[in-house]
């Protein structure tokens, strides 16, 4: 699976985990995560996965995609298999095989 925005690769992995129709990518599959992701103030707590961390995605041209990705750094027991994995909003990025 590959995540792109305007031709820029954001993440790529053959080892995603699908939960509720969303592909969760291993943290190591995100390209330049420290440069591409900035913290978001958006907050949400999923009833069964726990507290969500949202990220804005910054493209090479400086364009920022607000809340383009999210993760569960410390999920509840039922979602431990996606600890730290990153998912992306399908309406803000292109996800393809």
ZAVOMAR-919414 format. One record per residue: residue number from 1; x, y, z of N, C-alpha, C, CB in turn. Coordinates in steps of 0.2 Angstrom, whole numbers, plus 2048, in hexadecimal, padded with zeros to 3 digits. Atoms other than C-alpha are relative to their C-alpha. Glycine has a CB too. Example, Ala and Ser with C-alpha at 12.3 -4.5 7.8 and 13.67 -1.06 7.14 Angstrom:
# residues 2
  pos  n.x  n.y  n.z  ca.x  ca.y  ca.z  c.x  c.y  c.z  cb.x  cb.y  cb.z
    1  804  7FA  800   83E   7EA   827  804  806  800   7FB   800   806
    2  7FC  7FA  7FF   844   7FB   824  7FC  805  803   802   802   7F9
***
This chain:
# residues 97
  pos  n.x  n.y  n.z  ca.x  ca.y  ca.z  c.x  c.y  c.z  cb.x  cb.y  cb.z
    1  804  7FA  800   800   800   800  804  806  800   7FB   800   806
    2  7FC  7FA  801   806   811   7FC  7FB  806  801   804   801   7F9
    3  804  7FA  7FF   800   822   802  804  806  7FD   7FF   802   808
    4  7FD  7FA  804   803   832   7F7  7FC  806  801   802   7FE   7F9
    5  804  7FA  801   7FE   844   7F6  804  804  7FB   800   804   807
    6  7FD  7FC  806   801   84E   7E6  807  7FD  7FE   801   807   803
    7  7FA  803  802   80E   841   7E1  805  7FE  805   802   803   7FA
    8  7FB  801  7FB   818   841   7F1  7FE  7FA  804   800   806   805
    9  801  806  7FC   819   830   7FA  801  802  807   805   7FA   7FE
   10  800  7FF  7F9   814   831   80C  802  7FA  804   7F9   803   802
   11  7FF  806  7FD   814   81F   811  800  7FA  7FB   7FB   7FF   806
   12  800  806  804   817   80E   809  802  7FA  804   805   801   7FA
   13  7FE  806  7FC   816   7FD   810  7FB  7FA  7FD   7FE   801   808
   14  804  806  802   810   7EB   80C  7FE  7FD  807   805   7FB   7FD
   15  802  803  7F9   80D   7E8   81F  7FB  805  804   806   7FF   804
   16  805  7FC  7FC   7FE   7F3   823  7FB  7FC  803   7FC   805   7FA
   17  805  804  7FC   7F1   7EE   82F  7F9  804  7FF   801   800   808
   18  806  7FD  801   7DF   7F1   82A  7FB  800  806   7FC   7FD   7F9
   19  805  800  7FB   7D3   7F7   837  7FA  805  7FE   803   802   807
   20  806  7FC  801   7C1   7FD   834  801  803  7F9   7FF   806   805
   21  7FF  7FE  807   7C6   7FF   821  806  805  7FF   7FA   804   7FE
   22  7FB  7FB  800   7D5   80A   825  807  7FC  800   800   805   805
   23  7FA  803  800   7E7   804   821  804  804  805   803   800   7F9
   24  7FB  7FD  7FC   7F3   807   82F  807  7FE  7FE   7FE   7FE   808
   25  7F9  801  802   805   809   82A  805  800  806   802   805   7FB
   26  7FB  800  7FB   814   804   834  803  807  801   805   7FA   7FF
   27  7FD  7F9  800   81C   814   83B  807  801  7FC   802   801   807
   28  7FA  800  804   82C   80F   832  7FF  801  7F8   804   7FA   801
   29  802  7FF  807   823   810   821  7FE  807  7FE   7FA   7FC   7FF
   30  802  7F9  802   81F   823   822  807  803  7FE   7FD   803   807
   31  7FA  7FD  802   82C   82C   818  801  807  803   7FF   801   7F8
   32  7FE  7FA  7FD   835   83A   821  7FB  802  805   801   806   7FB
   33  805  7FF  7FB   828   839   830  802  807  804   7FF   7FA   804
   34  7FF  7FA  7FC   831   846   83A  800  807  7FC   808   800   802
   35  800  7FA  804   831   853   82B  7F9  800  7FD   805   7FF   7FA
   36  806  800  803   820   84E   824  7FA  801  805   7FF   7F9   7FC
   37  806  800  7FB   815   84D   834  801  806  805   7FF   7FA   803
   38  800  7FC  7FA   811   85B   840  7FA  7FF  804   800   808   7FD
   39  805  802  7FB   807   85A   84F  7F9  804  7FE   802   802   807
   40  807  7FD  801   7F4   85E   84E  7FD  801  807   7FC   7FC   7FB
   41  804  7FF  7FA   7E9   865   85C  7FA  7FC  800   7FF   807   801
   42  806  804  800   7DB   85A   857  800  7FA  805   7FE   7FD   7F9
   43  801  805  7FB   7D5   84E   864  7FA  7FB  7FF   800   803   807
   44  805  805  801   7CB   83E   863  802  7FA  804   7FE   7FE   7F9
   45  7FF  806  7FD   7C9   82F   86E  7FB  7FB  7FD   7FF   801   808
   46  804  805  802   7C3   81F   866  7FD  7FC  806   803   7FC   7FA
   47  802  804  7FB   7B8   814   871  803  7FA  801   7F8   7FF   7FF
   48  7FD  806  7FF   7C1   805   86E  808  800  7FE   7FD   7FA   7FC
   49  7F9  800  802   7D2   80A   867  804  805  805   801   803   7F9
   50  7FD  7FB  7FB   7D6   819   873  801  807  7FD   806   7FD   803
   51  7FF  7F9  801   7DD   82A   872  804  800  7F9   804   804   805
   52  7FD  800  806   7E2   82F   860  805  806  800   7FA   801   7FB
   53  7FB  7FA  801   7F1   83A   85B  7FF  802  7F8   807   7FE   802
   54  801  7FE  807   7EE   844   84B  806  804  7FE   7FA   804   7FF
   55  7FA  7FD  803   7FB   84A   83F  7FE  804  7FA   806   7FB   7FE
   56  800  7FC  806   7FC   858   832  805  7FD  7FB   800   808   801
   57  7FB  802  805   805   853   822  803  806  7FC   7FD   7FA   7FB
   58  7FC  7FB  804   812   85F   81B  803  7FE  7FA   805   804   805
   59  7FD  801  806   816   85E   809  807  804  7FE   7FB   800   7FA
   60  7FA  7FC  802   827   863   801  7FF  807  7FE   803   7FC   7FA
   61  801  7F9  802   81F   873   7FA  7FD  804  806   7FB   800   7FA
   62  803  7FC  7FA   819   878   80C  7F9  7FF  801   802   807   7FF
   63  807  801  7FF   807   873   809  7FF  7FB  806   7FD   7FD   7FA
   64  802  804  7FA   7FF   86C   819  7F9  7FD  7FF   801   804   806
   65  806  804  801   7F2   85F   819  7FE  7FF  808   800   7F9   7FD
   66  802  800  7F9   7E9   862   82A  7FD  7F9  802   7FB   805   802
   67  803  806  7FD   7E5   852   834  800  7FA  7FA   7F9   801   803
   68  800  805  806   7EA   847   825  802  7F9  802   806   802   7FB
   69  7FF  806  7FD   7F0   839   830  7FF  7FF  807   808   7FE   7FF
   70  801  801  7F9   7ED   831   841  803  7F9  802   7F9   800   802
   71  7FD  806  7FD   7F4   824   84D  7FE  7FF  807   808   800   7FF
   72  801  801  7FA   7F2   81C   85D  806  7FE  804   7FA   7FA   801
   73  7FA  801  7FD   802   81D   867  800  7FB  806   804   806   802
   74  801  804  7FA   7FB   815   877  7F8  7FD  800   801   804   806
   75  807  802  801   7EB   80C   871  7FE  7FB  806   7FF   7FC   7FA
   76  803  804  7FB   7DF   802   87C  802  7F8  7FE   7F8   800   800
   77  7FE  807  801   7E2   7EF   87D  7FE  7FD  7FA   7FE   7FC   806
   78  804  802  806   7D6   7EB   86F  804  802  7F9   7F9   802   800
   79  7FD  7FD  806   7E1   7F5   863  808  800  800   7FE   807   7FE
   80  7F8  800  7FF   7F3   7F1   869  803  7FE  7F9   801   7FB   805
   81  7FC  802  806   7F7   7EA   858  801  806  7FB   7FC   7FB   7FC
   82  7FE  7FA  804   7F7   7FB   850  803  806  804   7F9   803   7FD
   83  7FC  7FB  7FC   801   804   85D  805  804  7FC   804   7FC   806
   84  7FB  7FC  803   80A   812   855  7FF  800  7F8   807   7FE   801
   85  801  801  808   804   80D   843  7FC  806  7FE   7FC   7FA   7FE
   86  803  7FA  803   7FE   81C   838  7FB  7FE  7FB   805   804   7FE
   87  805  801  805   7EE   81D   82F  7FF  807  7FD   7F9   7FD   803
   88  801  7FA  804   7E9   82A   822  7F9  801  7FE   804   800   7FA
   89  807  7FE  803   7D8   833   81D  800  7FF  7F9   7FE   807   802
   90  801  802  807   7D3   82C   80C  7FE  806  7FC   7FB   7FA   7FF
   91  802  7FA  804   7CC   83D   807  805  805  800   7F9   803   803
   92  7FB  7FB  800   7DC   846   80A  807  7FD  7FD   802   802   808
   93  7FA  803  803   7E9   83A   803  7FE  7FB  7FA   805   7FC   805
   94  801  805  805   7EA   82D   7F5  803  7F9  803   802   801   7F9
   95  7FD  806  7FE   7EC   81B   7FB  7FF  7FB  7FB   7FC   7FE   807
   96  801  804  806   7EF   80E   7EE  805  7FA  802   802   803   7F9
   97  7FB  806  7FF   7F7   7FC   7ED  805  800  7FB   7FB   7FA   7FF
***
